[in-house]
Amino acid sequence: MSPRLDLALHSGLELSQPLTVLGPNLASDLSTLPRETQVVQPFKPFHDHFAGQGFAAVPEANDPCQDAIVILPRAKALARSMVHQACQRASGLIVIDGAKTDGVDSLLKDIRKRVDVEGPIAKAHGKIFWFRSTPEAFADWAAPDYQTVDGFRTAPGVFSADGIDPASAMLLRALPKKLGPRVADLGAGWGYLSAELIRVSNPRSLHLVEADHIALTCARANLAETGAQFHWADAVTWNAPEPLDTVIMNPPFHTSRAADPELGQGFIKSAARNLNRNGNLWMVANRHLPYEVTLADTFVQVHEVSGDNRFKVFHASRPKP
């Protein structure tokens, strides 16, 4: 269990079912909580992790519960929105567990101005505290379900929620108009690249693969009635239903604060696995990320076709067997 949650439970915190945990990550040890506990996690790899442990894992939920635990995210607006969501759903206790680096001290200060707080308990470079659910106290912390950016639907907390990502825009400018009839967008986000791809080249089948359920919901709205296929899946392990002619991608490079090049390398290997023998990969990445060796190990031909001091665009073709 989280060392802070474990300490709180041994210090007088009592939790009741139905219990919901919002936003746990791989560092969140929930092993001693009852397995009927609902875990809300829209990120597919984390969702699958807790589902594999036997928890009632869901990507989103609005049903009532007795108590709720909020595991703080990094984004302040998302953290406030999660507190509001927890108060709307729970009739009992709201427990906040977060690291100092995720702004728990600032959030604690803001919450104390609105409600009476129990705890807090400091441990492992963070704090845990709790209070009685008071929905009206946090009404102004509600975030809109979605927002509109340049005609596209996005949502708070998703990647590039406030505007078109410049790396994706660079990749789009580098793409040829003809990409073949079967295309996949790995890590499709809210669908910017795919929407523009349909407008320019209109492939016969287009697969959007995205691990963030909230982002994929936005993509469904942005590409409604286009015939595109949507896959809530980890792009690293996803298997295409058909051999692909082209994969496009602007892969993420971290799931925490630290950069993790292995994530993008996994995307490259997944692309190669799902392409036909003459298939093509078009990808953009931050300039500092070391993808060249993986590309050369995975594809017969690799070229950097565009870039600047921040980003680089690669075209790789013919996956190696």
N, C-alpha and C positions, 0 to 999 in steps of 0.2 A: 504494500500500500504506500501511497505518498507519505513521506516521513512527517509532513505537516498534518495531513489528515489523520494519520495513525495517532500522533500526539494529541490532536484535538479530541479524538474519540476516547482516549484514555484520560482526558482532562475534563470530561463532563458533557461533551457534545453527544447528543442522541439523535439519530436519524431514523425516519420512519418511511415505510413503503406506502404508496408508490413513490419510488425515489428515481430521480433523473440526474444524470451527469452530462453537462453540456461542454463539448469541446475538448475531451481528453486527448492526449497525444501519446506517442510511444514511451515517453518518460513517465506517464501516469500509471502507477501500479494500483489497479483496482481489485486485486486478487481476493481480498478478504470481504468485499462487498457482496451481498446476495446476488445470485445470478439472474434474478428477475429484475434487477436494476436496469432501467433503460439508459442506454448510452447514445447520445445524439452526436454524430460525427459525419459531416458531409464529405470529408476527404476519404476516398475509397480505400487506400492502403491502411489508414488508421481504423476506419470502420470495420474492415475485414479482420484486423488484429483483435478487436474486442469481440466481434461476432465469433471468432475462433475460440475465444475463451468462454463462450457460452452466454454472454450477455445479450440482452434484447437490444441489439444495435440497429439504429435507423439513421438515415441521412438528415431527416428533419422531423419535427413533431410539434403539435400544438395542444395535445390532450392534457387534461389536468393531472397534477401530481401533488403529493403531500410536501416533500422536501426536494430541493434541487441544489446540486453542486455545480459551480461555474469554475472551470479551469481557464484562467485568463489567457487570451491571445495577446499578440504584440500590439495590434492596432487599437488605439484608444477608442475610436468610434465604435469598432466592433465589440470591444469589451463592454462599453456602456449599453449597447444594443442587447448583448447577452444577459446583462443584469435585468434589463427591462423585460426581456422574454421570460426569464426565470420567475420574476415577480408576477407576470401575467398568468403563468401556469401553476405555480406552487401556492398552496394555502398555508404552509408551515414555515420552515426555515429556508433561508438562502445562504449557502456557504460559498465563500469566495476564496479560492486557493491560487496563489500566483507568485512568480519570482519577482525580485526587485527589478530585474532587467525588462520585465514585461509591464512595469508601471504599477505594481500593487500598492506601493506607498501613496502614490498620487490618487489612486482610486479609493483607497481607504479614507483619505482625507476628504474627498468629495462626498462619499457615502455618509460619513459621520455628520455632515452638515444637514442630512435629510432624515436619518433614522438613528435609533440607538443600536450600537454595535457591541457584540460580545466577542471575547478574545481581546485583541488579536494575539496570535501566537507566532513568534518568529522562529524559523528553523530553516536550515539548508538554503540560505540566501534568498529567503522569501517570507511571506506571511500568509496566515489563514485566519479568517474571521467570519462571523455569521450574524444574521439579523432576521427578525420576523418579516415575512413577505408583506410589503406595503406597496401595492401597484401604483397608487396615486402619487407616491413620492418620487417615482421615476418615470412618469408619463412623458416628460420631455426628453428622455433618453431613447425613445423609440426611433429606430432607423426605418426609412422607407424600404419597402420590399424590393424596389428596384429604382434605378435612375436612368436617365437618357443622356448619352454622350455621342455627339455627331450622328444622331439618328439611330444609334444602337442602344439596346437595353443592356445595362450592367447592374451590379449590385454591390453594396458596401462589403468590403473585405475580400473581394475577388481580385485577382491580378489585373492591374491596369484598369481599375474601376472608374477612374476619373478622366480617361482619355486613351486614344489609340497609342499603343506602345511603339516607340520609335524604331525598335529593332524589327518588329513585325512589319512596319511600314517599309523598312529597307528591304526585307525579304520579298515583300510583294512586288516591289519595283524590279527586283532581279529575276522574277519568275518568267519563263517563256509563256506564251499564250496557249500552247498545246502541251498538256501534261499527260495525255493518255486518258482512257475512259474510266479507269478505276484508281481513285485517289483517297488518301487518308491524311487527316490533319491530327498529328499526335500532340497532346497537350493543347487542345483547341481553344481553351478558355471560353470566353463569351461569344466566340465565333467570328471575329473580325476577318481573319485570313480566309476562312471558308466562305463567308458571305461575298467577299471580293472575288474569290476564285470562281464562284458560280457566275458572277456577273461577267467575268472576263473569258473563261474557258468552258464553263458549264459541263463538267465531266458527267458521264453516264451514271456513275455511283460515287458518292462522296461520304466518307466515314469520319465523323468527329469523335475523337477519343479524349475524354477529360475526366480527371480524378475528382475534381471539385463539383459536387452535385449542384451547388448554387450557381456556379458559372455555366454548367451544362444546361440548367433550366433557362438561363438567359439566352444561350445559344439556340435552344429550341424555339424561343420567341423570335430571335433575329433571323432564323432561317426557316420560319414556318412556311409550309406548303412548297418547299423546294425539292422534296424527295430525298433530302439528306438523311443519313442514318446516324443515330446518336448512341454512344456507348459510354456509360458510366463505368470506367475501368482505369486501372493502373496501366499507363501506356507501356511501361517496361515489360509487363507480362501479357499484354493483350495479344490475342491471335485474330487476325483478320478472317472474315468468312470467305474470302476469295483472295487469290494472289493479286497483289497491287502493282500498278504501273508506276505510281509516284507517291512518295510520302513528303509532306511539307511539315516543318516544325520549328517552333521557337521554344525549346525545352526549358523547363525550370532548372535552376541549379542549386536550390536549397529547399529544405523543409523546416529548417531552423535558422538561427542567425548566421551560422557558418556556411560558407560555400561548400558544396559537395559535388565535385566534377563527376563522380561515379553515377550520379543521377542522369546527367546528360549522356554519358557514355552508355548507360542502359537504354536510353531512347534510341541511340544510333544502332545498337545491336538489335533492338526490336524492329526498327525500320528495315534493316537488312533481312531479318527473318521473315518478314511479311511481304517483301517485294518479290516479283518474279525475277528470273535470272538476268533480264535486261533492264531491270527497274532503276529508278532514279530517286535520289534523296536530295531535297533542297532544305537547308537549315541555316538559321542565324544563331549566333552566340555572342556573348560578351568577349571582347578581344583577349582578355587575360585567361580564359578557360582553355585547358589543354586537351582539345578534342582531336588534334591532327593525327596522333598516333592511332587512336581507336578507329578513325575513319580509314586510315591507310591499311589497318589490319583487317578491316571489314569489307572494303570495296576495292575493286580493281582500279578505278580511276577516281581521283579526288582533285578538285580545283577550288581555290578561293576566288570567287568571281566578283565580289564586291566587298566594300567595307569602309570604315573610317577609324578614328582613334578609339572609338568605343565598341564597335561591333564588327563582326566578320561574317560573310555569307559564303557557304560552301555548296558546291554541286558535286555529289558523289554518285557514281553509276556502277552497275553490274556487281551486285553483292557476291562476295567470295563464298564458295560452298563450305 
